[in-house]
Amino acid sequence: MRRAVWVLVGIAALAVLWVWAPSALVQRQVATVLRARLDATGTVTVRARTTLVGLLRGQVDRLDIDARGARLGDLTADRLTASLQGIAFHRGRDGAVVITSVQSGAAEIRITQGDLERYLRARGVDTPSVTIDATGVTATGGMRAGPILATARLRGQFYAVDERDLYFRVASLDVSGMDVPQPLANTILAVAVKPVASVRTLPMPVRIDRIDSGPGRVTIHARVEVSAP
């Protein structure tokens, strides 16, 4: 009986050494890299599947990521989830895991009304209010032109450029009850020349497939770019 117990203990120790410990090490190091891309209140959860041999070879079978408060350039997204398979990596100068190639993967980024309100507030919009539905985004707030504070109402949709950058297309702009022509609205707001957000800042090669709007949120559906080591 005692021998059988020690055999079980040995098997359990081998399992820890073979699977759990390498996976835990990768999870911790990937999470450390991701936290540098989050805002001050952001959190990240990483699940990895690898073995001791895989770790020594710089290979991970699967990575699942759930990050809150992910920075996408000037905009912070409420949530980023990603699932990657067949990952190759190397160690950076600081010892952190650096992903070099992925066989397949998908990502989803959720932007909420609150995220967009904080974005507008940081750009000087007074008391911004944002609503999102299936047809797009509506934002209202105060805009200053020198000493004058005007009430503006903006409506439009997000779209992707080069599968990496998120721009905003103005459908209508009303300032203190006056309709602003669309070309002029795009010029005033500079939304046609500068992206609102970008997935280029993520620590993995992501390309946007489509953008959906729904009650209270904009969802970016993306694929993790397949690359060879």
Backbone as CSV, one residue per row, in Angstrom:
resi,resn,N_x,N_y,N_z,CA_x,CA_y,CA_z,C_x,C_y,C_z
1,MET,0.832,-1.212,0.000,0.000,0.000,0.000,0.863,1.258,0.000
2,ARG,1.922,1.230,0.879,2.795,2.398,0.951,3.475,2.651,-0.388
3,ARG,3.861,1.560,-1.056,4.520,1.711,-2.356,3.569,2.325,-3.379
4,ALA,2.318,1.894,-3.360,1.328,2.436,-4.299,1.119,3.924,-4.064
5,VAL,1.132,4.332,-2.781,0.977,5.757,-2.466,2.137,6.552,-3.045
6,TRP,3.365,6.048,-2.873,4.531,6.769,-3.389,4.531,6.818,-4.915
7,VAL,4.016,5.764,-5.533,3.904,5.771,-6.995,2.942,6.865,-7.442
8,LEU,1.810,6.988,-6.739,0.840,8.035,-7.074,1.425,9.422,-6.856
9,VAL,2.168,9.570,-5.757,2.809,10.856,-5.480,3.804,11.193,-6.591
10,GLY,4.560,10.176,-7.020,5.528,10.395,-8.100,4.854,10.794,-9.398
11,ILE,3.745,10.145,-9.716,3.012,10.473,-10.945,2.478,11.912,-10.868
12,ALA,1.955,12.261,-9.692,1.447,13.619,-9.525,2.564,14.645,-9.669
13,ALA,3.734,14.337,-9.097,4.859,15.275,-9.209,5.308,15.423,-10.652
14,LEU,5.319,14.328,-11.392,5.690,14.393,-12.808,4.675,15.213,-13.600
15,ALA,3.401,15.032,-13.255,2.358,15.805,-13.950,2.539,17.293,-13.709
16,VAL,2.872,17.660,-12.460,3.109,19.075,-12.139,4.293,19.600,-12.921
17,LEU,5.376,18.820,-12.946,6.585,19.236,-13.652,6.346,19.300,-15.152
18,TRP,5.545,18.397,-15.693,5.366,18.273,-17.140,4.384,19.296,-17.700
19,VAL,3.277,19.519,-16.969,2.200,20.360,-17.518,1.948,21.618,-16.676
20,TRP,1.642,21.460,-15.411,1.163,22.605,-14.627,2.215,23.694,-14.490
21,ALA,3.425,23.310,-14.076,4.454,24.328,-13.833,4.817,25.109,-15.095
22,PRO,5.068,24.456,-16.253,5.369,25.225,-17.465,4.216,26.148,-17.882
23,SER,2.979,25.632,-17.776,1.823,26.452,-18.154,1.687,27.653,-17.231
24,ALA,1.886,27.430,-15.931,1.788,28.529,-14.969,2.853,29.582,-15.229
25,LEU,4.055,29.149,-15.602,5.137,30.095,-15.886,4.796,30.968,-17.097
26,VAL,4.276,30.343,-18.158,3.891,31.092,-19.355,2.752,32.046,-19.035
27,GLN,1.758,31.575,-18.293,0.621,32.434,-17.916,1.084,33.683,-17.188
28,ARG,1.979,33.499,-16.233,2.453,34.623,-15.436,3.232,35.625,-16.288
29,GLN,4.072,35.120,-17.182,4.915,36.019,-17.973,4.109,36.731,-19.060
30,VAL,3.156,36.037,-19.692,2.304,36.693,-20.685,1.436,37.752,-20.005
31,ALA,0.917,37.446,-18.829,0.103,38.416,-18.087,0.911,39.661,-17.746
32,THR,2.187,39.483,-17.407,3.050,40.626,-17.103,3.202,41.541,-18.313
33,VAL,3.375,40.938,-19.501,3.493,41.724,-20.733,2.195,42.475,-21.013
34,LEU,1.062,41.798,-20.839,-0.231,42.408,-21.144,-0.575,43.539,-20.177
35,ARG,-0.202,43.407,-18.916,-0.540,44.446,-17.932,0.059,45.790,-18.311
36,ALA,1.177,45.763,-19.013,1.794,47.022,-19.447,0.941,47.727,-20.492
37,ARG,-0.018,47.003,-21.103,-0.892,47.597,-22.120,-2.270,47.935,-21.565
38,LEU,-2.462,47.836,-20.263,-3.757,48.099,-19.655,-3.744,49.442,-18.936
39,ASP,-4.947,49.966,-18.661,-5.007,51.184,-17.868,-4.783,50.849,-16.390
40,ALA,-4.801,51.870,-15.551,-4.419,51.688,-14.148,-5.324,50.712,-13.413
41,THR,-6.592,50.611,-13.822,-7.536,49.736,-13.129,-7.757,48.424,-13.869
42,GLY,-7.011,48.195,-14.942,-7.216,47.013,-15.766,-6.749,45.724,-15.101
43,THR,-7.373,44.630,-15.489,-6.994,43.308,-14.998,-6.848,42.360,-16.175
44,VAL,-6.073,41.300,-15.982,-5.867,40.340,-17.060,-5.814,38.926,-16.495
45,THR,-6.440,38.011,-17.218,-6.392,36.584,-16.884,-5.863,35.839,-18.105
46,VAL,-4.869,34.981,-17.891,-4.264,34.218,-18.978,-4.317,32.730,-18.633
47,ARG,-4.718,31.922,-19.585,-4.684,30.470,-19.455,-3.788,29.932,-20.559
48,ALA,-2.812,29.108,-20.201,-1.869,28.557,-21.178,-1.858,27.041,-21.077
49,ARG,-1.540,26.406,-22.210,-1.377,24.957,-22.209,-0.079,24.616,-22.925
50,THR,0.860,24.111,-22.171,2.140,23.709,-22.740,2.741,22.621,-21.863
51,THR,3.892,22.110,-22.248,4.595,21.097,-21.481,6.021,21.575,-21.235
52,LEU,6.758,20.811,-20.454,8.143,21.168,-20.189,8.950,21.176,-21.477
53,VAL,8.720,20.173,-22.332,9.426,20.119,-23.611,9.037,21.318,-24.472
54,GLY,7.734,21.635,-24.498,7.277,22.789,-25.268,7.905,24.071,-24.771
55,LEU,7.996,24.212,-23.452,8.598,25.410,-22.879,10.059,25.539,-23.302
56,LEU,10.781,24.435,-23.264,12.190,24.465,-23.651,12.355,24.772,-25.141
57,ARG,11.386,24.363,-25.946,11.444,24.614,-27.388,10.848,25.956,-27.776
58,GLY,10.278,26.677,-26.818,9.633,27.938,-27.128,8.299,27.763,-27.822
59,GLN,7.513,26.785,-27.365,6.228,26.490,-27.997,5.132,26.387,-26.939
60,VAL,3.966,26.936,-27.271,2.786,26.852,-26.411,1.636,26.365,-27.278
61,ASP,0.917,25.351,-26.795,-0.191,24.796,-27.580,-1.352,25.774,-27.703
62,ARG,-1.670,26.454,-26.576,-2.853,27.330,-26.584,-2.707,28.424,-25.536
63,LEU,-3.219,29.596,-25.892,-3.288,30.726,-24.962,-4.695,31.313,-25.016
64,ASP,-5.304,31.518,-23.861,-6.595,32.198,-23.771,-6.408,33.427,-22.893
65,ILE,-6.834,34.569,-23.404,-6.584,35.853,-22.740,-7.905,36.578,-22.506
66,ASP,-8.057,37.120,-21.315,-9.215,37.956,-20.984,-8.680,39.188,-20.253
67,ALA,-8.692,40.333,-20.933,-8.117,41.560,-20.374,-9.185,42.638,-20.260
68,ARG,-9.199,43.332,-19.158,-10.115,44.454,-18.937,-9.309,45.750,-18.927
69,GLY,-9.807,46.749,-19.624,-9.116,48.029,-19.662,-7.928,48.033,-20.601
70,ALA,-8.096,47.420,-21.785,-6.995,47.337,-22.750,-6.875,48.644,-23.532
71,ARG,-5.676,49.223,-23.538,-5.451,50.474,-24.270,-5.249,50.182,-25.753
72,LEU,-6.015,50.908,-26.574,-5.906,50.798,-28.039,-5.517,52.175,-28.576
73,GLY,-4.315,52.604,-28.277,-3.931,53.955,-28.636,-4.571,54.937,-27.679
74,ASP,-5.371,55.874,-28.211,-5.996,56.905,-27.381,-7.263,56.433,-26.681
75,LEU,-7.781,55.293,-27.089,-9.029,54.777,-26.526,-8.741,53.538,-25.683
76,THR,-9.399,53.462,-24.534,-9.289,52.264,-23.695,-10.565,51.447,-23.845
77,ALA,-10.401,50.174,-24.210,-11.544,49.279,-24.428,-11.924,48.584,-23.132
78,ASP,-13.200,48.333,-22.968,-13.700,47.677,-21.765,-13.133,46.272,-21.627
79,ARG,-13.092,45.518,-22.740,-12.676,44.112,-22.625,-12.037,43.619,-23.922
80,LEU,-10.992,42.831,-23.766,-10.342,42.141,-24.876,-10.268,40.669,-24.531
81,THR,-10.798,39.820,-25.409,-10.634,38.379,-25.249,-9.957,37.841,-26.504
82,ALA,-9.077,36.873,-26.320,-8.356,36.295,-27.451,-8.028,34.844,-27.161
83,SER,-8.044,34.043,-28.208,-7.663,32.641,-28.113,-6.672,32.347,-29.223
84,LEU,-5.476,31.866,-28.869,-4.407,31.616,-29.830,-3.986,30.157,-29.743
85,GLN,-3.706,29.563,-30.902,-3.244,28.183,-30.954,-1.916,28.095,-31.723
86,GLY,-1.084,27.146,-31.289,0.185,26.921,-31.979,1.120,28.108,-31.906
87,ILE,1.462,28.519,-30.702,2.262,29.731,-30.507,3.743,29.385,-30.370
88,ALA,4.565,30.136,-31.061,6.016,30.060,-30.866,6.461,31.358,-30.209
89,PHE,7.448,31.267,-29.315,7.904,32.465,-28.615,9.408,32.382,-28.343
90,HIS,9.962,33.529,-27.993,11.334,33.560,-27.499,11.382,34.492,-26.294
91,ARG,12.482,34.473,-25.601,12.639,35.328,-24.435,13.211,36.679,-24.848
92,GLY,12.582,37.750,-24.377,13.118,39.077,-24.624,14.312,39.341,-23.728
93,ARG,14.901,40.501,-23.886,16.074,40.861,-23.087,15.780,40.878,-21.592
94,ASP,14.517,41.193,-21.261,14.135,41.221,-19.851,13.627,39.874,-19.358
95,GLY,13.720,38.846,-20.229,13.277,37.512,-19.854,11.816,37.249,-20.102
96,ALA,11.062,38.253,-20.567,9.628,38.089,-20.797,9.368,37.293,-22.075
97,VAL,8.202,36.654,-22.122,7.793,35.897,-23.299,7.415,36.864,-24.419
98,VAL,8.007,36.686,-25.594,7.686,37.492,-26.775,7.150,36.550,-27.850
99,ILE,5.877,36.713,-28.242,5.263,35.851,-29.247,5.843,36.175,-30.617
100,THR,6.338,35.143,-31.319,6.944,35.343,-32.637,6.081,34.801,-33.769
101,SER,5.229,33.806,-33.489,4.358,33.278,-34.540,3.148,32.585,-33.920
102,VAL,2.057,32.537,-34.719,0.809,31.925,-34.275,0.229,31.139,-35.446
103,GLN,-0.256,29.935,-35.186,-0.865,29.137,-36.257,-2.297,29.587,-36.543
104,SER,-3.045,29.915,-35.503,-4.413,30.398,-35.675,-4.862,31.109,-34.410
105,GLY,-5.892,31.917,-34.553,-6.395,32.617,-33.377,-7.458,33.633,-33.726
106,ALA,-8.238,34.008,-32.721,-9.292,35.007,-32.894,-9.327,35.906,-31.675
107,ALA,-9.788,37.123,-31.886,-9.873,38.090,-30.791,-11.173,38.880,-30.910
108,GLU,-11.662,39.353,-29.774,-12.862,40.183,-29.740,-12.619,41.324,-28.763
109,ILE,-12.940,42.536,-29.200,-12.726,43.726,-28.386,-14.068,44.422,-28.193
110,ARG,-14.407,44.709,-26.946,-15.677,45.362,-26.637,-15.427,46.780,-26.153
111,ILE,-16.079,47.738,-26.811,-16.008,49.144,-26.431,-17.403,49.576,-25.980
112,THR,-17.501,50.131,-24.788,-18.802,50.486,-24.236,-19.067,51.985,-24.355
113,GLN,-20.290,52.377,-24.003,-20.653,53.795,-23.993,-19.752,54.564,-23.029
114,GLY,-19.470,53.963,-21.880,-18.610,54.621,-20.899,-17.200,54.855,-21.426
115,ASP,-16.677,53.884,-22.197,-15.347,54.045,-22.790,-15.307,55.255,-23.717
116,LEU,-16.347,55.400,-24.541,-16.395,56.510,-25.491,-16.625,57.842,-24.781
117,GLU,-17.397,57.830,-23.713,-17.603,59.067,-22.948,-16.297,59.537,-22.314
118,ARG,-15.509,58.607,-21.782,-14.205,58.981,-21.216,-13.268,59.505,-22.297
119,TYR,-13.330,58.902,-23.479,-12.507,59.354,-24.611,-12.864,60.797,-24.986
120,LEU,-14.146,61.099,-25.073,-14.592,62.449,-25.439,-14.264,63.458,-24.339
121,ARG,-14.435,63.046,-23.102,-14.158,63.949,-21.981,-12.682,64.343,-21.961
122,ALA,-11.808,63.372,-22.275,-10.369,63.654,-22.296,-9.994,64.605,-23.419
123,ARG,-10.890,64.767,-24.409,-10.630,65.665,-25.528,-11.414,66.962,-25.419
124,GLY,-11.852,67.284,-24.231,-12.436,68.584,-23.973,-13.929,68.696,-24.189
125,VAL,-14.604,67.587,-24.471,-16.062,67.639,-24.636,-16.704,67.744,-23.256
126,ASP,-17.582,68.701,-23.091,-18.216,68.958,-21.807,-19.416,68.039,-21.613
127,THR,-19.444,67.328,-20.467,-20.525,66.405,-20.099,-20.989,65.538,-21.278
128,PRO,-20.097,64.735,-21.854,-20.484,63.903,-22.987,-21.449,62.793,-22.580
129,SER,-22.349,62.460,-23.489,-23.279,61.359,-23.301,-23.328,60.555,-24.597
130,VAL,-23.120,59.247,-24.496,-23.048,58.386,-25.673,-24.093,57.289,-25.576
131,THR,-24.771,57.039,-26.684,-25.649,55.877,-26.788,-25.232,55.080,-28.020
132,ILE,-25.332,53.760,-27.908,-24.955,52.866,-29.007,-26.104,51.900,-29.246
133,ASP,-26.473,51.732,-30.507,-27.462,50.727,-30.868,-27.023,50.058,-32.156
134,ALA,-27.895,49.255,-32.735,-27.528,48.479,-33.916,-27.214,49.349,-35.126
135,THR,-27.672,50.598,-35.123,-27.448,51.464,-36.286,-26.200,52.325,-36.154
136,GLY,-25.596,52.380,-34.968,-24.387,53.183,-34.830,-24.277,53.856,-33.480
137,VAL,-23.520,54.948,-33.462,-23.193,55.660,-32.223,-23.749,57.082,-32.278
138,THR,-24.355,57.516,-31.181,-24.815,58.899,-31.046,-24.139,59.502,-29.821
139,ALA,-23.536,60.677,-30.002,-22.852,61.349,-28.896,-23.327,62.788,-28.807
140,THR,-23.575,63.255,-27.590,-23.936,64.650,-27.358,-23.008,65.225,-26.293
141,GLY,-22.816,66.524,-26.347,-21.958,67.176,-25.359,-21.674,68.603,-25.760
142,GLY,-20.961,69.300,-24.893,-20.618,70.680,-25.152,-19.281,70.804,-25.859
143,MET,-19.247,71.616,-26.913,-18.019,71.877,-27.665,-17.694,73.363,-27.558
144,ARG,-16.446,73.674,-27.254,-16.042,75.070,-27.100,-15.387,75.596,-28.374
145,ALA,-15.767,76.817,-28.722,-15.106,77.567,-29.789,-14.749,78.917,-29.187
146,GLY,-13.547,78.988,-28.591,-13.174,80.183,-27.845,-14.003,80.262,-26.584
147,PRO,-14.651,81.407,-26.324,-15.457,81.547,-25.100,-16.857,80.948,-25.236
148,ILE,-17.210,80.495,-26.430,-18.572,80.011,-26.688,-18.643,78.507,-26.464
149,LEU,-19.634,78.069,-25.688,-19.889,76.654,-25.468,-21.165,76.287,-26.212
150,ALA,-21.031,75.455,-27.233,-22.179,75.048,-28.049,-22.512,73.586,-27.761
151,THR,-23.779,73.266,-27.866,-24.224,71.885,-27.686,-24.202,71.176,-29.029
152,ALA,-23.523,70.042,-29.070,-23.381,69.307,-30.324,-23.985,67.910,-30.192
153,ARG,-24.519,67.439,-31.315,-25.046,66.067,-31.373,-24.448,65.415,-32.608
154,LEU,-23.738,64.332,-32.400,-23.003,63.642,-33.459,-23.539,62.228,-33.611
155,ARG,-23.660,61.807,-34.862,-24.075,60.419,-35.114,-23.217,59.840,-36.227
156,GLY,-22.874,58.554,-36.084,-22.064,57.900,-37.113,-21.737,56.469,-36.759
157,GLN,-20.789,55.897,-37.503,-20.404,54.503,-37.320,-18.878,54.367,-37.367
158,PHE,-18.376,53.348,-36.683,-16.961,53.020,-36.755,-16.691,52.152,-37.977
159,TYR,-15.497,52.302,-38.523,-15.075,51.432,-39.625,-13.566,51.238,-39.534
160,ALA,-13.091,50.173,-40.187,-11.675,49.815,-40.100,-10.932,50.254,-41.354
161,VAL,-9.690,50.677,-41.180,-8.785,51.023,-42.278,-7.537,50.150,-42.139
162,ASP,-7.138,49.530,-43.243,-5.964,48.649,-43.254,-6.090,47.509,-42.254
163,GLU,-7.307,47.182,-41.863,-7.588,46.080,-40.925,-6.915,46.269,-39.566
164,ARG,-6.444,47.478,-39.289,-5.718,47.714,-38.036,-6.241,48.922,-37.262
165,ASP,-6.725,49.938,-37.988,-7.077,51.206,-37.356,-8.587,51.432,-37.373
166,LEU,-9.099,51.982,-36.271,-10.526,52.219,-36.118,-10.814,53.706,-36.308
167,TYR,-11.567,54.017,-37.357,-11.958,55.398,-37.658,-13.462,55.559,-37.424
168,PHE,-13.898,56.825,-37.407,-15.320,57.118,-37.211,-15.842,57.885,-38.416
169,ARG,-16.910,57.377,-39.010,-17.544,58.026,-40.161,-18.748,58.831,-39.674
170,VAL,-18.710,60.146,-39.884,-19.789,61.022,-39.430,-20.990,60.906,-40.367
171,ALA,-22.136,60.572,-39.803,-23.375,60.552,-40.583,-24.096,61.895,-40.468
172,SER,-24.032,62.503,-39.281,-24.654,63.819,-39.093,-24.019,64.507,-37.890
173,LEU,-23.987,65.848,-37.971,-23.498,66.666,-36.858,-24.403,67.880,-36.734
174,ASP,-24.943,68.059,-35.557,-25.822,69.189,-35.259,-25.170,70.008,-34.152
175,VAL,-24.940,71.282,-34.407,-24.331,72.171,-33.407,-25.317,73.278,-33.090
176,SER,-25.817,73.285,-31.855,-26.796,74.287,-31.397,-27.976,74.402,-32.365
177,GLY,-28.456,73.248,-32.822,-29.626,73.213,-33.691,-29.348,73.421,-35.158
178,MET,-28.099,73.620,-35.551,-27.752,73.828,-36.957,-27.029,72.597,-37.507
179,ASP,-27.514,72.104,-38.646,-26.883,70.962,-39.294,-25.573,71.389,-39.940
180,VAL,-24.520,70.642,-39.690,-23.211,70.889,-40.294,-23.027,69.914,-41.443
181,PRO,-22.700,70.403,-42.657,-22.486,69.495,-43.798,-21.444,68.430,-43.454
182,GLN,-21.667,67.235,-43.966,-20.802,66.103,-43.615,-19.318,66.356,-43.894
183,PRO,-18.927,66.882,-45.070,-17.489,67.128,-45.291,-16.890,68.090,-44.268
184,LEU,-17.647,69.133,-43.915,-17.170,70.090,-42.930,-17.090,69.451,-41.541
185,ALA,-18.072,68.588,-41.230,-18.081,67.911,-39.934,-16.854,67.024,-39.776
186,ASN,-16.494,66.303,-40.839,-15.308,65.453,-40.791,-14.043,66.276,-40.600
187,THR,-14.018,67.473,-41.222,-12.851,68.342,-41.094,-12.742,68.911,-39.683
188,ILE,-13.861,69.379,-39.145,-13.870,69.960,-37.809,-13.436,68.938,-36.761
189,LEU,-13.959,67.734,-36.884,-13.696,66.705,-35.872,-12.418,65.929,-36.136
190,ALA,-11.847,66.069,-37.336,-10.591,65.401,-37.710,-10.683,63.884,-37.592
191,VAL,-11.889,63.336,-37.682,-12.040,61.891,-37.528,-11.667,61.130,-38.797
192,ALA,-11.543,61.842,-39.916,-11.193,61.169,-41.166,-9.684,61.086,-41.366
193,VAL,-8.916,61.800,-40.546,-7.461,61.830,-40.746,-6.701,61.163,-39.595
194,LYS,-7.387,60.891,-38.489,-6.722,60.266,-37.355,-7.618,59.171,-36.780
195,PRO,-7.055,57.971,-36.563,-7.891,56.897,-36.012,-8.272,57.168,-34.562
196,VAL,-9.455,56.712,-34.196,-9.896,56.809,-32.807,-9.135,55.795,-31.952
197,ALA,-8.879,54.623,-32.534,-8.167,53.561,-31.826,-7.434,52.703,-32.843
198,SER,-6.543,51.842,-32.347,-5.779,50.977,-33.233,-5.415,49.682,-32.511
199,VAL,-5.521,48.569,-33.233,-5.106,47.284,-32.652,-3.611,47.063,-32.832
200,ARG,-2.920,48.027,-33.452,-1.474,47.911,-33.624,-0.754,47.919,-32.273
201,THR,-1.405,48.464,-31.259,-0.773,48.564,-29.953,-0.815,47.256,-29.166
202,LEU,-1.570,46.268,-29.646,-1.664,45.004,-28.928,-0.386,44.186,-29.102
203,PRO,-0.025,43.374,-28.106,1.207,42.587,-28.186,1.046,41.312,-28.996
204,MET,0.213,41.367,-30.027,0.014,40.236,-30.928,-0.488,40.800,-32.254
205,PRO,-0.157,40.158,-33.375,-0.580,40.679,-34.681,-2.054,40.394,-34.944
206,VAL,-2.885,41.430,-34.850,-4.337,41.283,-34.989,-4.830,42.085,-36.183
207,ARG,-5.757,41.506,-36.932,-6.394,42.198,-38.065,-7.908,42.167,-37.893
208,ILE,-8.537,43.315,-38.126,-9.979,43.453,-37.911,-10.754,42.826,-39.070
209,ASP,-11.708,41.966,-38.733,-12.586,41.357,-39.732,-13.875,42.148,-39.919
210,ARG,-14.515,42.512,-38.796,-15.763,43.279,-38.896,-16.018,43.994,-37.585
211,ILE,-16.922,44.974,-37.653,-17.296,45.760,-36.479,-18.810,45.749,-36.364
212,ASP,-19.312,45.350,-35.202,-20.748,45.306,-34.957,-21.113,46.306,-33.866
213,SER,-22.309,46.895,-33.992,-22.852,47.756,-32.944,-24.100,47.098,-32.376
214,GLY,-24.270,47.215,-31.082,-25.448,46.682,-30.418,-25.775,47.533,-29.218
215,PRO,-26.786,47.172,-28.454,-27.188,47.984,-27.301,-26.027,48.208,-26.323
216,GLY,-25.542,49.448,-26.266,-24.532,49.818,-25.294,-23.102,49.460,-25.602
217,ARG,-22.831,48.892,-26.785,-21.448,48.493,-27.036,-21.153,48.367,-28.536
218,VAL,-19.873,48.566,-28.856,-19.324,48.294,-30.181,-18.379,47.109,-30.026
219,THR,-18.532,46.103,-30.887,-17.697,44.908,-30.805,-16.838,44.785,-32.057
220,ILE,-15.536,44.676,-31.850,-14.586,44.475,-32.940,-14.221,43.000,-32.991
221,HIS,-14.518,42.366,-34.105,-14.169,40.958,-34.300,-12.891,40.913,-35.147
222,ALA,-11.905,40.214,-34.667,-10.606,40.209,-35.332,-10.022,38.805,-35.361
223,ARG,-9.054,38.628,-36.221,-8.306,37.370,-36.279,-6.855,37.648,-35.925
224,VAL,-6.257,36.694,-35.273,-4.835,36.799,-34.995,-4.096,36.387,-36.246
225,GLU,-3.255,37.268,-36.724,-2.573,37.061,-37.999,-1.689,35.824,-37.946
226,VAL,-1.893,34.911,-38.904,-1.098,33.707,-38.975,0.282,34.050,-39.492
227,SER,1.310,33.562,-38.820,2.667,33.846,-39.225,3.538,32.632,-38.957
228,ALA,4.579,32.515,-39.726,5.494,31.387,-39.568,6.713,31.809,-38.777
229,PRO,7.268,30.901,-37.967,8.461,31.268,-37.208,9.645,31.513,-38.111
